[in-house]
Amino acid sequence: AISDLPGITLNPDHVETDIIIFGFHHPKMSIPEFLEKLKERHILALATSGARIRFVTHKDIDNEDVARAVSAFREILF
């Protein structure tokens, strides 16, 4: 759901676990700015080396939470 959003480099075929790591190169926003905007929406992630961002889901994350995160991505990146 996020692989086609502006600034995100992610091949969904390479996601095999509950850990999602993707490249981030948005023309109008830095990684710290993006992570702060997510945090304001109660969505947490970490920056990693090489201009990448890491998300991890777990047993307490349901489909509604994922949909809320995708919606936040769209709102922030467009």
C-alpha positions as CSV (number, residue, x, y, z in Angstrom):
1,A,0.0,0.0,0.0
2,I,2.9,2.4,0.5
3,S,5.3,1.2,-2.2
4,D,4.0,3.6,-4.8
5,L,3.9,6.7,-2.6
6,P,6.3,9.6,-3.3
7,G,9.7,9.3,-1.7
8,I,9.4,5.6,-0.8
9,T,11.5,2.9,-2.3
10,L,10.1,-0.5,-1.4
11,N,9.7,-3.8,-3.2
12,P,6.8,-5.6,-1.5
13,D,8.0,-8.9,-2.8
14,H,11.1,-8.5,-0.6
15,V,9.0,-8.2,2.7
16,E,9.1,-11.5,4.4
17,T,8.5,-10.7,8.0
18,D,6.8,-8.2,10.3
19,I,9.8,-5.9,9.7
20,I,9.5,-3.4,6.9
21,I,12.5,-1.4,5.8
22,F,12.3,1.1,2.9
23,G,14.3,3.8,1.3
24,F,13.1,7.4,1.8
25,H,14.0,10.2,-0.5
26,H,11.1,12.7,-0.5
27,P,11.7,15.9,-2.4
28,K,10.1,18.1,0.3
29,M,10.8,16.3,3.5
30,S,13.7,14.8,5.5
31,I,13.5,11.5,7.3
32,P,13.4,13.3,10.8
33,E,10.5,15.5,9.6
34,F,8.6,12.5,8.2
35,L,9.1,10.5,11.4
36,E,8.0,13.5,13.5
37,K,4.8,13.8,11.5
38,L,4.1,10.1,12.0
39,K,4.8,10.4,15.7
40,E,2.2,13.2,15.9
41,R,-0.2,10.6,14.6
42,H,0.9,8.0,17.2
43,I,2.8,6.0,14.6
44,L,6.4,5.1,15.5
45,A,9.3,4.2,13.3
46,L,13.1,4.4,13.3
47,A,15.6,5.8,10.9
48,T,18.3,3.4,9.9
49,S,21.5,3.9,7.9
50,G,21.4,4.7,4.3
51,A,18.3,7.0,4.2
52,R,16.0,4.1,5.2
53,I,13.2,3.8,7.7
54,R,12.2,0.7,9.7
55,F,8.8,-0.3,10.9
56,V,7.9,-3.4,12.9
57,T,4.4,-4.8,13.5
58,H,3.5,-7.2,16.3
59,K,0.5,-9.1,17.6
60,D,-1.2,-6.0,18.9
61,I,-1.2,-4.3,15.5
62,D,-4.4,-5.1,13.6
63,N,-5.7,-4.4,10.1
64,E,-7.3,-1.1,11.3
65,D,-3.9,0.0,12.7
66,V,-2.3,-0.8,9.4
67,A,-5.0,1.1,7.4
68,R,-4.5,4.1,9.8
69,A,-0.8,4.1,9.1
70,V,-1.3,3.9,5.4
71,S,-3.7,6.8,5.5
72,A,-1.2,8.8,7.5
73,F,1.5,8.1,4.9
74,R,-0.8,9.3,2.1
75,E,-1.8,12.4,4.1
76,I,1.9,13.3,4.9
77,L,3.5,12.5,1.6
78,F,1.0,14.1,-0.8
